[in-house]
Amino acid sequence: MEFFNVIDIELNATDNSEVNYSVLNVTGSVLAKGTFNANQRHSLNIDSFKAGIYFIRLENGSKAIKTVKFLKK
């Protein structure tokens, strides 16, 4: 089985609003953050992350959109 060190983030948005993302570890420390347009696909390289469980939190302004858990092997 092959694993990739890139996460693709894609939202089904009809506008061009900015989405803020944060990548957190299990203790809640922010390891990466940035901004992308909601109607565009965004790729995040996680090659430098150690193996473990992480979370991506997506926000539009101060409103949380979604938090997703992922595993880096």
Secondary structure as UniProt FT lines:
FT   STRAND          6..9
FT   STRAND          18..25
FT   TURN            26..27
FT   STRAND          30..37
FT   TURN            38..39
FT   STRAND          42..45
FT   TURN            47..48
FT   STRAND          52..60
FT   TURN            61..62
FT   STRAND          63..72
//
